[in-house]
Amino acid sequence: MPRRIMPLALSLFCICLCSSCGNTEQSEPGKKNTSEQNATSAKAEPNKNWPEMITVWREAEEFGGGNWANIAWKPKESAEDSAFFSGTGGAYSALPARWKWQFRITDEVRQDNLMPRRRHYWVWLRVYGYRHQPGCTVFLDQRQIANFTVNKTEQTDKKGEYVGGGGFYWQQAGRFFETGGGHMLEIAHDKGAMWLDAVLITTDRDFTPEKFESRDGASRDFFTDIRAHQINPLYHHNGVCRDFPTPIAFSLYPLDGKAFPVQPEDSAKAYLELPAGIRVTSATSHFAGVNRKSTRIQPDKDFYWKQTASFRNGGERWSRYEFTLAYMGLTLAVFAQSDRSLKPGRNVQGKCWLEFNDTKQAPQAVSIDIVNMPKTKAFRKLLIGPCGGNGMMYTTEYQGIWQAFAQTGMNFYNPWHFPTESAEEECGKFMREAATLGVKVVGEISPFVGMWAPSAKSESGFAVDSQGGKTHAVSLVPDGENMLRNTESIRERVRAGTSGIVFDDEGYNQQGDRLDYSPHVKQAFREWLGMHTKLVYQDPLEIVKNKATEKALYDAWVEFKCDCLVQRYKTFRQAFDEEWATKGQTDPLFIAQILINKTPEESRTNTYWDYRKLAGVCTQISPMIYTYQGIRDSAKVGDVVKIYADYCGRNAIAPTLLAGHGGFGEVAPTDKAMIRYQIYEALIHQAPGVYFWVADGVLNAVNLREIAEAVRVLQPHEDLLLTGKPYDKFTTDCDRVRILQSGAELLVYAADYRGETTPARKIGFPELKVNSVRDAATGKAVVVVANGFTFDLVPDRGRLFVVKTAAP
């Protein structure tokens, strides 16, 4: 959900875990699974035919990184279970991603012939039994050794919805036959979340683990973990297309986890091998690029790239590229484009690795799909495009960015770290090119974070929790110094020529009753009560403690906190409007990008956001609606847009959705269509825009294709989406239908994301005379039957239709 690094992300990983749960059942036939809950066999005696039995144990959390986070959350049913984990927690990924462990097996020599000894090794994984039952594939040195479906240990109702937590169980995960030397074990999953507690590898083929009985006696040194500087693809599924370059993102992992500038005596180089039909056009690292010299790194070690070799691989011409790094850590973006020698639909497996001084990483696979990108026209008023990502990486280094926007119909861009007065020339050029295309570029601010945070010496800068300690959150009543830094940053972004501003504001995410109890906030609450109520002041700590009996005061305390945040945005808006008035432009964008709960009332209590009041200050509110179970959760987008728009009293809700995020994983190939469905859901519920976090995931061609297709289908119906009225006088046996009407025309969206698809669904219009029905995606006519029409939802789980009726 949120996009920032720890510790904020951890709390949301836990929320995601809570929402991904199910009951103990056997896996589907043909899949080998074993569960510690149902295990009946005792520990087997070692097989005497195998000399010197070896057992190796690793805690999965030791190898987190990339798309995997280390978490120690427990379901409430297991909160007191000290044996829930084998160690301190588990490695967790919210969306499909690969867990990787590189190791070296001790070299052995057979005494009878002095040849290297090879051993059979059996692999066991301790995995959590999520209700969505991801399919898992295990690889040893990129060769598949096992494939299985995770058993459900979570509790579910008859509909498969979560009702209670589950646990970990031991899963047999293949075997391999190898000598000593370097190897890599990878675990990939195909949907939803995955949680891994421990890995056990043994030469005892008869051993079945039940709990942690092998942990303490496991070999400490037979397997040596390979700890080296690494580069890995940020996403397992990448894409390139013929029409323009798109980014392939890589994460740089320093040995000790701490990013650092490369020193003059160091040599840090990344390598990428690709078929010659895929051409690298430019590249950049997080802190430097070919056109952007870093001010924090030695000039003679600035970033550069070049093609270093051309060779044949399986009869095909390949290229090797070298990227000399100026900074070890964060992101490398390589912009690449395919030619017509590679047909759309093909997948190629490139290679990447990192060399640092005298060490070399084992080559890693880079999976790349050749994508056919639909050409589409942008909306005139509705907005769609990426948020986030390092602005300088794209403004100065991504030479094809405006080709990408022009081809795919995107017309909105909200980069982080937007270059303003510090890079006036590059910023001006970038903004002029955007204006030529009609793309709205908005500045980004994360209020009171980083450069806008309270001063360490400030007495009133930080919020105080219920225990009297300072927190990472800014005070509900910030001092003048904090506000001055924020308002000046707003003015700077307006002066840079942006089309508006977005506030990425997560400082109070699910804080609920924990904040804010500082003396100056208590005094402000006392004054607020006197101005707005006849209630007698009590200390907020006492109010919260007795909120069941002091309901009126507790409601007032929540209202006060909401008013504090709205007042802050009014101050921001005043500075914005004053600066904007000097520009002579129209239609400014002033957008709050914040979190949601199930209901607007929960958002008020848990995050202090009153959407109705905020809608009076902002042009749009952009709740972050991130879904982690793929297509199954697509309805959430339309539901949230409707609930919160109804609460606001106008169509102000423009959601920020998830296409792919390095910290939370990526959308599985089988679920890519969810990106398209969620755009349909948002716009059929009359959202004024749809935004996607984060830029490298959005611009990944395999995701961008879905966005472009949704825009292509909907763009001819923009006026109806903007001005149409919801129409509910229809009959249907379809799970989910939303209809907008304008005059004699209806735009119908029909979907079923969770149920089994049946051959035909029906929609009827008893009060209208239907003249024609057309599939909006294909343009093909649909037969009118009994003043309605029939359709199927195979393979598409969501479809749009245009219905023409007799004039009303």
N, C-alpha and C positions, 0 to 999 in steps of 0.2 A: 504494500500500500504506500506509505510514504516513501519518498525516494532517497532520503538522506541516510547516511551511514549510522552506525551504532552511536548511542544506545537506542535512539528513537525507533529504528527499524525493528529491534527485537520485540518491542511490545506488540507490533503489528504482526510479526510472525506468529506470536502466541495467539492473537485474535484469529489469524488464518487457520491455525491448528484447531481452535475451538470450533470453527465452522466446517471442518472437513471430516467429520467423524462418523461410525457404524458398528454391528454386532458380530459375535463369533460365529462364523460359518465356514464350511469347507470350501476350498477353491473349486473352480470349474473342473470337470472331468479332464483327465489327461495332463493336468499340471501337478507336478510333484511339490507338495508343501508339507512342512511339519510344524506343529505348534506346541510351544511349551505348555499351553493350557491343556492340551489333549494328549501330551506325550505319555506313553506307558512303558517305554523301554528304559532299562537302567543303563548306566554307562557300560559300554562293551569293554571286554578285555582287549589289550593291544593285540593286533594281528602278528603272530610270531614269525610269519613269513617275511615281514618287513623289518630289517634291522634298524636300530637306533631311531625309534619313532620321534618325530618332530611335531610340536604344536606351536603355532605362532598366534599371538593375540594382538589386535590393535583396536583402540578406541576410535570410532569414526570421527569424533569431534577433533581429533588431532590433525585431520586433513581437510578441515573446512576451507572455504575460500571460493572466490568466483560466485557462482550462483547458490552456494551452500552456506548456511549460517549455523553457528553452534548455539543451541538453545537447551535450556533445562526446564522448560515448562512441563507441567504434569496435568492430566485430566483431574478434575476434582475428586473422582473416585479413587485416584491413586496418590493424592496429595501427601499422605503420610507413609507411602510405601518407599522405604529406603532402598529397596532392590528394584525399583522401576527401571533405573538405568544401571548399566554395569560400571559406568564411570561417573563423570560429572555432567553428562548430558548426551545429546546426540547431534548428528549432522542432518540438517533439514533444508529442503528446497521446496519452495511453494509451487513451482512449475517445472516442467521437464528440463533436466540438466544432468550432466555427468559428474559423479563423484570419482575422484582419481587418487590412486595411491601408487607412488613409484618406490620401488625397493630393489635391493640387490641381494640375491641368494648366495650364501657362502659357496665358493668353488670347492668341489670335492673330486677326488681321484679314486677310482676303483683299484684296489691293491692287486687284483688278479691280472689285469691287462693294462693298468696305468692310463685308462681312458677316463674322460670326465664322467662322473656319476650323474645319472638322471633319476629323479624321484617322481612318483605320483603324489599330487597334492589335492586334497578335497577341500572345497571352499564352503563355509557356512556364514550366513549373514543374520544378524539379529535386527529385524525390521518391525516397524509399527504397522498394525493392521488397519489402514484407512478404509473407510466404507466404499470409496470409489474404486478400490482395488486396482491400482496401477499395474500395468504389465512391466516387468523388469527384464533387462538383458544384461548379462555379465560378460565382460571381455577381458582376456589376458593378452597383452601385446597386440591389441586391436583384432584379435580372433575371438569370435563368440564361443563361450564355453557353457552358457546356460541361458535359459529363457523361462520365466515363470510369472504367474499372476499372484499378487500379494493376497494372503488370506485376510478376510474381514475379522477383526477382533473388536471393533467398535459396535456399539449398540444402535440399532435403527428401528424405526417403525415399519409398518407394512409398505409405506411408500419409499422406503430406503432413506428417509431423512434421519439425521442425527438425534439421538435421545440420550446417549451416554458414552463415556470414554472407553477406550480399549487399552491394549498393551502391546508390548513387543513379543515376538516369537522367533525361534530359530528356523531359518529357511536354508535348505540345501541348495547350493548355487554353483554346481558344476565341479569339474576337476581339470587339472592340467598336468602335463608330464614334461618337466624341464630340468636343465642343468643349472649350475650357478650363473651368476651374471645379472645384468639389469633387466627388470621387468616392470610392467605397469598393469594394475588391476583397475578396471573401470566398471561402474555400475550406472546404467542409464534407465530412466523410467519414462513412460509414454504419455502420462496424463496426470493432472492434479498434483497433490503434494506427495513427497516421499520423505521418510524419516528413518535414519539408519543409526543404530546404537553401537554395534561392534562387528568386527570381522574376525573369524577364526579360520585358520588354515592348518590342516593336519595331514600327516602322512598315514594316519590310521583310518583305513577305509570303513571300518566297522563302528567308528565312534559317532555317537549322536549326542550333541550337547543338549542339556536340559536347562541349565541356568548359567552359572559363572564358574563351574567346577574346574575348568582348564585355565582360568585366567592367571592365577598366581603361580602355577607351575609351568607356564608357557616359556619357550626359549626367548631370551632377551637379545641374542646376537646372531642367530642363524639367518634371519632376515634383517638387513640394514636399510633403514629408510633413506631414500635419496632426497636430500634437502638441497635444492639448487635454485638459483634465479630461473623463473619460468615465464613463458608467454603461452597463453591459451586463448582460443576463440571465445569471445564473450557469449556468443550464441552457438549452439550446436547446429542450428539450421540457418544457413546464410543464403543469400541470393544475389545474382547479378542479372542485368538485362542488356539488350542491345542498344536501347535508345539514349541512355545517359548513364554516367557512373553512379554507383551507390556505395555506401560505406560497408566494409567488413570490419567489425570491431574486435579488438583483442585486449585482454587484460594482462598487465605486467605484474608479476608476483615476485617481489624481492625475497631473498632467502629468509630474512628474519621478520618479514611482514611489514617492514617500515620503508616507505618510499624515500629515495635520496637522489640528489644530483650526481651524475657520473663525473668523477674527478678526471683531471687531465691525463693522469697515468693509467686510467681504466679504459677498457675496450668493451663496450656493451653494444651488441648487434643482434637484431632480430632478422630471421630469414623466412621467406615465404616462397613455396614452389607451387606453380599453377600451370595448367595447360596454356599453350601460347594463344589459344582462342579467348582467354581472359586476360585483359590488359590492365595493368595498374596505371592510373592516370595522375594520382597525387596521393599524398599521405601526410599525416601529422600526428604528433604525440600530444599529451595533455598540456604540456607546458612549453612546447616549441613546435615550429614547423618550417618548411622551406621559405615561406614568405613572412614568417613571424619569429624573429629571434627572441629567445627568452632573456629577460633581464635578470633572472635568478640563477643562470647557469653559465659556465665558462664559455666564452665566445668560440673557442676552437673545438668545443664539444657540442655545438648546436646540432639539432636534428637534420639529417639528410637521408635521401634514399636513392637507389639506382638499381638497374638490372645488371646482374653480375654474370649470368650464364644462360646459355640456351642449349638444351640437350634433348635426347630422345628417350621417351618413357613408354614402353609397350608399343612402339611404332608411331607414337604421337609426339609432336614437338612440344616441349615444356620450357618454361622460363623460371629462373631463380632471381628473386629480388632481395636486396639487402637494405636494412634500415638501421642507421647508426643512431643510437638513442642518446639523448641528453639528460634523460631523467628515468630512473628505475622505479616504476610504479604507475598506478592508474591505467590510462587508456592509450592504445595506439589505434588510429583509424586509417585503414587503407581503402582508397577509393578505386573501384574496379568496374570494368565494363566488358561485356562479351561481344564477339563478332558473329558473323553469320555462319561460321564453320561449326558452331555449337547450337544444336537445335533446342528450342524451349522444351522443358520437361526432363531434360537430361540432368543427372546428378554427377558431379565430379568430386573426387577426394584429393584436395591439395594437402600440403604439409607445411608446418611451421615449427620453428624452434628458436631458442635464445642461446647466444654464446656470450659469456662474460669472463674476460681475461682467459684463464686456462680451463674453464668449465664449459661443457656443452650439454644442453638439455636433449633428452630423447625426442625425436620428431613426434609432433602431435597432428592428428588428422584434422583437416578443415573441410567440412561438408558444405558444398555450394550447389544450389539448384540454379539452372538456367531458366529464367522467368520471362514469360511473355507479358508485357505491361500494356494494359489498355490505354489508349489515348482518350482523354476526357476533358470536358470543358468545366471550368470552375463555376461555383455558385456566384451570384451577384451580391447577395446579402448574407446568406448563411455562411458561417466560417468553419473551416476544418483544417487541421494541421498539427505539427509537432510542438511539444513543450520540452524544455529542459535540454541538457547537453551543454557542453562548454561552447559558448558562443564564438570564441576566437577560433576554435577548431574548424568551424563551418564558415565563418565570414571570410576568412583569409585563405583557407586551404582547400575547401571543397569547391573546386572550379565548376562542377556540374550542378550545384544546388538549385539554380533557377531553372535549369532544364528539367530537373525532377519535379519541381512545383508546376511548371507549365504543362508537363505531360500527364500528370496525375490529378490535376484539378484542386490541389491544395492551395489555400489562399490566406493562411495564417501561420505565423512563426513566433514562438515565444522562447528564445534561448536564455539559458543561464549565463552569467558572467558576460553580459552584453557589453561590447566595447563602446565607450562613449567618449569623454574628453581625453581619456588616456590613449585612444587610438582614433583620432578624429578623421584622418584621411581614409583609413580602411572602413570605418563606420559610415562615412558619407557615401562612399562608392557602393557599399552594400545596400544602404537605404535607397539610393537612387535606382538601383537595379530592381529592388523589390517594388518600388512605386511604379516602375514601368510595367510590371506584370500585374499590378493591382493586389499585391500581397501585403497584408497588414502585419507589420513587425512590431511587437510590443516588448517593452522592457520588463524585467523581472526583479522583484525585491522579495526577500524573505525577512519580514519585519523583525527587528531585534535579534537577528542571528548574524554571526560573523562580524563584519564591519559595522553593523547597525546595533550590535548587542550593547547592554549596559556597561559602563565603565566599571572596572574592578573596584574602584574607590567609591562608587556610588552607593549611598546609604539606602536609596529607595529603588534601585535598579532591578533587583531580582525578586521574584515571587517567594513567599515564605510558606512552607508546607505546614501541615497540622502538627508536626513535631517541633516546629520553630526553626527549621533549617532552610537555607537558601536552596533554590532549585535551578534547573537549566532554563526555566521559563521566566519571561520578563514579568515584572509586577503588573497587576491589573490597572494600576494608576501610575504609569511610567513618568519619570521626571522629565524636565524640559530638555536636558542634554540628549536623552534617548530620542525624543520626538524630533529634535533639531537634525540629528544625523539622518533619520528616516525621511523627513520632508525634503532635505537638501538632495538626497539621492533620487527622490521622485522628480524633483525639478530638473536634475541633470539628465534623466532619461527622456523627459519631455523635450528638453533642448536638443537632444541628439536626433530629433526628427521621428521618433517612434509614433505609432498610431494609438498608443495608450500604454497601460501598465497592468501587470498581473502581480498579485500579492500571493506568494506561496507561503501560507501561514498555517503552521501546524504546532505552534508553541503550546497549545492547551489540549493536545490530543488525548481524549478520554481521561482528563485529570479529575473530573467529577468533583467530589468534596475535598480533594487534597489541597486546593489552592483557593484564595490567597489570604493569608492571615497576618500580613505585615501591619505595623501600627498605623501607617498612613492610609492603608486600604480600610482598616476598621474605622478610622475617622471619616473617611469619605463615605462609607456605608451609613454611619450615623447621620451625616448631613443629607444623604439621599433619602433616608427614611423620613426625615422631617419635611422634605420638599414634596414627597410623593404619597405618603401614607400618614395614618394616625397611629401606627404601631409604635410601641415602646422599644427602644434599642436594647438588644442583648448582644453579648460577644458572639460573633459568628461561629466560633468553636462550640459554644454551648447550643446554638441553634442547630447545627449539624448533628450534634450528639443526640438531640431530642427532636429530630425533624418530624417524627410521627405525631408527636403531641403539639409541636410548634409549627404546624403546616403553613400558616399564614406568613410567619417570619421566614421560614425556609423558602417559600415561593418568592418572597421579596428579595432574599439573598441571591437566588438564581437570577431574578430580574435585574438586580443591580449589576451582577457580573456581566450579563448580556449588554446592558447599557454601557458599561465601561468599554467593551470592545467596539460597539457601534460608534461611540464618541471618538474613539481612536481613528476609525475610518472616516469620520466626518472631518477630522483634522487633516488626514491624508488627502481627502478629496478637495478640501479648500486649497491646499498647496498645489495640487494637480490642476485645478481649474484656473488658479491665478496664472500659472505658467502657460497653460494651454491657451488662455485668452490672447497671449502675445503672438500666437502662431497663425491665427486666421484660418484654421482648419475646422472641419466639422466631424461629427460622429466619433468622439473620442471613446476609447474602450477603457473602462475602469473595472477590473475583474478581481474578485476574491476567490482564490483557489484553496478550498478548505475541505475538511473531512465531513463524513456523514455518520448518522446512526440510523436505526430502523425507522424512527419517526422524527419529525421536527422537534417535538418536545424532548426527546432523548438528546438531541443535538444541543438544545439549550442547557440541559442539566449537565451533560458530560463534557461538552467542549465550549460552552458559553456563547455559541453562535445562535442568534435569533435570525433566521433566514428572512422573516418578514420585515424586520427592521433594517437588515442589511440590504435588502432589495431597494430600499428607499435611498441608498447611498451609491450602490454599484449599478453599472449598466448590465452586468451579468454576474452570476455566482456559479462557480465551477466546482461542484463536489467531485472528489476523487472516488470513482466507482470502479474498483479493481476486482475482477473475478478470477478465481483460481481453479475452477472446475470446468473450464472450457465452455463449449456450447451450452452445456446444461444450465449455466447460470446467466445466460444472456437476457432473460426476462427482467433481471434485477435492474438493468439500465432504464428500461421504459418505466418500470414501477417507481423508481426513485425520482426520475424527472417529473412524472405526473404528481406524486405525493407532495414534493417540495414546491413545484410550480403552483399547485392548488393552494398550498399554505401561503406562498408569497402573494398570490392574487394576480400574477402575470407570468408570462413565459420567459423567466429570467434564468432558468437552470440550463447551463451548457456544460455537460459533464466532461471530466478528464478521465479517459479510459486507458487501459493497459494493452499495448501491442507486444512489448518485450522490454525487459528490464534486467540489467546485469545482476542486481542484488536480489531479484525475486524470480528469476528464471524467464522462460519464454513460452509462448503459446505453441503447443504441440502441433505438428503438421496435420494431424487428424482433426484439429479444432481451429485451424486458421480461419474458417468461415465465421467464427464467432466475432471477429473484428468487423466483418460486413454486417452481420445481424445486429450488432450493438449500435452501429451507425443508424441502421434502419429504425431500431427501437427508439433511439434518442430523437431523431428527426420526425418520425411519425407522431411522437408525443410533443412535437413543436418546440424542441430545444433550439435556441438561436445559433448554436454552434456545437461542434464536437472536437475535443482536443485529445491528443495521445501523448502519454509519457512513455519513454524518453526518446530523444531525437535519434540516437543510433539504432534503437529498436524499431522506431517508426519508419526510418529511411532504409532499413533492411528490406531488400526487394521482395522477399517472400511475404512480408507484412504490407508493404506499400501497394502491392498488387490488389489486396483485398480492399484497401481504402480507395484506391482508384476505381475499382469496379463499383463500389457503393455510390461514389459520386457520379459516375457515368449513368447509373440507373436512375438516381434521384434528381439529377440536375434539371431535366426537362419539367419537373413537377415542383420547382422551387416556390412558385407563387401559391400553389395549393398548400404546400407545407407551411407557409408563412401565414396565410389568411384563412385557410379552411377551418370549418367547424366540425368538432367530433360528431359522428353520426352513429346512433346506437339502435336504430329500428331495423335490425336484421336478425336472421336466424342462422345458426351454424352448429355443427358438431365438431368444429375445430377447437383445440385447446386455447388458442390465443388469437384474437382478432382485434385490430384497431383500424377505424375508418375515419377519414377526413372528407368532408363534402364542400364543394364550391360550385354553386349553381347546379348544372345537370351532370357534373363530373364527380366521381368518387375515387379516392386513392385508398386501396385496401391492402393492409399488411396482415398476413395470416402466418402463424408459426406454431410449432410444437417442439420445444427443445428437450423435453425430458421423456415424454411418453413414446410408446412404440408407434412407428409410422404405419398407417393403414393405406390400402391402395387408393382410396378416394375420400376426400372431405367435401362438405357442401357449405355454401353460403347462399342464403335467399334474402330477397328484399320484398316483403309482402306489401309495402306501401309505395313502391316505385315500379315503373316499367323500364326494364333493362333492355337497351338497344344493342350494346356490344360490350365485350370484355376482352382486355388485352393483357398479356404478360408483360410487365414493365421491363424486365431484364432482357427478354428476347425479341419483344415487339410482335410476337405471334398472337393471332386471335385465339380466344378460348370460346368454346361452344356455349351459348346461352341455353340453359335448361331450367324450365319451370320458374322463370323470372329470377334466375340466379345462375350459379355455375358450380362445377365440381373441379377438384384439383387434387394432386398428391403432394406429399412433402418428402419425396425421395428423388435425388439425394439431398436437395436443399431443404433445410428445416425451417426456413423462413422465406416467404415469397411475396412479391408485390404485384398488384393487379390494378389496372385502370378501368373503371366501369363508367360507361356513358349511359345516361338515362334520358327519358323524355323530360322536356323542360318542366320544372316544378310550377 
